[in-house]
């Protein structure tokens, strides 16, 4: 059997080996506390579950790629409240089946074999994977310091050849936040080089201090050359529902609509109606922010007490912690039943860091503190 060579070149998804070992430990009776994947344990708000139950039809039919008007309108209204931007729900919004598939599939609409796609690293592995499967070459930009991707970090030769540039704020895996000026500079430089700027903003409602800005706020009324990606997963505890949105340049949205109708990629309409309810309510998102902040308040001091500093993590769902050897620390914690992600799993620049996703319950975070300190006092 012949396989796409990209499949072999990229190998197994980076965190699968860690997850596999964690499953083995759990099967052997070890009480595992898993900080590796961004899949929170808190219940999905009841009003969202009630909405989806009421929306399941007696007759099941195919959803449309462009999504329900109710959902597009709810997303546009949310963006108006959150960012004070005017979004046309008919031409500038397209719902997605979560953010991962939309990020993976976007390059298929815009790149040709040989085109380049740039992104910051460490970062979400799907930026590279979607680009490579679409036939593009990739230009990873290694981040350090505060882990914010700035226009000046991208060499001129990369700007000249990049068909797309992925940015992410709040950043996965580090939790870094781009300033509004950083976003302005990225938009301006992208337009100068005719590079489609794709802004992964899936964590924009998970923060502790000032609300992070959106690229849409600095892109102008037509959002020319800009696409922003949003998700119900972290904001609303809907990871399993697979519902998100792409918002921006109407020409790009139309192209994505054509692509998505070809692949038949769309959430069921009862999921779309539940998502519309979620985007229409801000109170539950604020409550979830408080929960994630409480988890940070438990975990951050526990690491700092043993000399492991938190770096860049000002928002998002993650703690990004500086250690000497990220693989050694990951395996030491795993031996104690605590699962984290080694920084190198997110690409070059991640070595010497570990990522903790704030997904276990507050009680589990408190249980993990003793294990963390015991395991790491001698090796960090």
Secondary structure as the mmCIF struct_conf table of DSSP 4:
data_model
#
loop_
_struct_conf.conf_type_id
_struct_conf.id
_struct_conf.beg_label_comp_id
_struct_conf.beg_label_asym_id
_struct_conf.beg_label_seq_id
_struct_conf.end_label_comp_id
_struct_conf.end_label_asym_id
_struct_conf.end_label_seq_id
HELX_RH_AL_P HELX_RH_AL_P1 UNK A 5 UNK A 10
BEND BEND1 UNK A 12 UNK A 12
TURN_TY1_P TURN_TY1_P1 UNK A 14 UNK A 15
HELX_RH_AL_P HELX_RH_AL_P2 UNK A 16 UNK A 27
TURN_TY1_P TURN_TY1_P2 UNK A 28 UNK A 29
STRN STRN1 UNK A 33 UNK A 34
BEND BEND2 UNK A 36 UNK A 38
BEND BEND3 UNK A 42 UNK A 42
HELX_LH_PP_P HELX_LH_PP_P1 UNK A 43 UNK A 45
HELX_RH_AL_P HELX_RH_AL_P3 UNK A 46 UNK A 55
BEND BEND4 UNK A 58 UNK A 59
HELX_LH_PP_P HELX_LH_PP_P2 UNK A 62 UNK A 64
TURN_TY1_P TURN_TY1_P3 UNK A 65 UNK A 66
HELX_RH_AL_P HELX_RH_AL_P4 UNK A 69 UNK A 83
TURN_TY1_P TURN_TY1_P4 UNK A 89 UNK A 91
BEND BEND5 UNK A 92 UNK A 92
STRN STRN2 UNK A 93 UNK A 96
BEND BEND6 UNK A 97 UNK A 97
HELX_RH_AL_P HELX_RH_AL_P5 UNK A 99 UNK A 110
TURN_TY1_P TURN_TY1_P5 UNK A 113 UNK A 114
STRN STRN3 UNK A 116 UNK A 121
BEND BEND7 UNK A 122 UNK A 122
TURN_TY1_P TURN_TY1_P6 UNK A 125 UNK A 125
HELX_RH_AL_P HELX_RH_AL_P6 UNK A 126 UNK A 133
TURN_TY1_P TURN_TY1_P7 UNK A 134 UNK A 135
STRN STRN4 UNK A 137 UNK A 142
TURN_TY1_P TURN_TY1_P8 UNK A 145 UNK A 146
HELX_RH_3T_P HELX_RH_3T_P1 UNK A 151 UNK A 153
BEND BEND8 UNK A 154 UNK A 154
HELX_RH_AL_P HELX_RH_AL_P7 UNK A 156 UNK A 161
STRN STRN5 UNK A 162 UNK A 168
BEND BEND9 UNK A 169 UNK A 170
TURN_TY1_P TURN_TY1_P9 UNK A 172 UNK A 174
HELX_RH_AL_P HELX_RH_AL_P8 UNK A 180 UNK A 192
TURN_TY1_P TURN_TY1_P10 UNK A 193 UNK A 194
STRN STRN6 UNK A 196 UNK A 200
TURN_TY1_P TURN_TY1_P11 UNK A 202 UNK A 205
STRN STRN7 UNK A 207 UNK A 207
BEND BEND10 UNK A 208 UNK A 210
HELX_LH_PP_P HELX_LH_PP_P3 UNK A 211 UNK A 213
HELX_RH_3T_P HELX_RH_3T_P2 UNK A 215 UNK A 218
BEND BEND11 UNK A 219 UNK A 219
TURN_TY1_P TURN_TY1_P12 UNK A 220 UNK A 225
STRN STRN8 UNK A 226 UNK A 231
HELX_RH_AL_P HELX_RH_AL_P9 UNK A 232 UNK A 236
TURN_TY1_P TURN_TY1_P13 UNK A 237 UNK A 237
HELX_RH_3T_P HELX_RH_3T_P3 UNK A 239 UNK A 241
STRN STRN9 UNK A 244 UNK A 248
HELX_RH_AL_P HELX_RH_AL_P10 UNK A 250 UNK A 263
TURN_TY1_P TURN_TY1_P14 UNK A 264 UNK A 264
HELX_RH_AL_P HELX_RH_AL_P11 UNK A 269 UNK A 279
TURN_TY1_P TURN_TY1_P15 UNK A 280 UNK A 280
HELX_RH_AL_P HELX_RH_AL_P12 UNK A 283 UNK A 305
TURN_TY1_P TURN_TY1_P16 UNK A 306 UNK A 307
STRN STRN10 UNK A 310 UNK A 310
BEND BEND12 UNK A 312 UNK A 312
BEND BEND13 UNK A 314 UNK A 314
STRN STRN11 UNK A 315 UNK A 315
TURN_TY1_P TURN_TY1_P17 UNK A 316 UNK A 317
STRN STRN12 UNK A 318 UNK A 322
BEND BEND14 UNK A 324 UNK A 324
HELX_RH_AL_P HELX_RH_AL_P13 UNK A 326 UNK A 335
TURN_TY1_P TURN_TY1_P18 UNK A 336 UNK A 337
STRN STRN13 UNK A 338 UNK A 339
STRN STRN14 UNK A 341 UNK A 342
HELX_RH_3T_P HELX_RH_3T_P4 UNK A 343 UNK A 346
TURN_TY1_P TURN_TY1_P19 UNK A 348 UNK A 349
TURN_TY1_P TURN_TY1_P20 UNK A 351 UNK A 352
STRN STRN15 UNK A 353 UNK A 357
TURN_TY1_P TURN_TY1_P21 UNK A 358 UNK A 359
BEND BEND15 UNK A 360 UNK A 360
HELX_RH_AL_P HELX_RH_AL_P14 UNK A 362 UNK A 376
TURN_TY1_P TURN_TY1_P22 UNK A 377 UNK A 379
#
